[in-house]
């Protein structure tokens, strides 16, 4: 995987520009049709897949916009994107390379004036003001 670099960060609205290549067993470049990209969202620290953003896209260069997490509040959970490039040699063997991308996060503070302590409903969850919610940037 040429780009992005492993450990890079992203924000909502960014375009994820993926580039990569691979060689066959003889050292020759594989055609785009034999390179397959996948982008997965993982949540929490385990390896289970929360959602697949991009599946079976072929080519040396691929672009995918980054979308909002499903809820403002849940974006504070430990999400990460896994980008996978699979190269399949015409003779049969395949190889996978993956990288992890992390969301840039921001804090949003909700308060109520002139009376503090009012309740706010965010994504179906009740929060007492003042409250700080951590979510993905943008």
Secondary structure, 3 states (H helix, E strand, C coil): CCECCCCCEECCCCEEEEECCCECCCCCECCHHHEEEEEEEEECCCCCEEEEEEEEEECCEEEEECCCCCCCHHHHCCEEEEEEEEEECCCCCEEEEEEEEEECEEEEEECCCCCCCCEEEECCEEEECCEEEEEECC
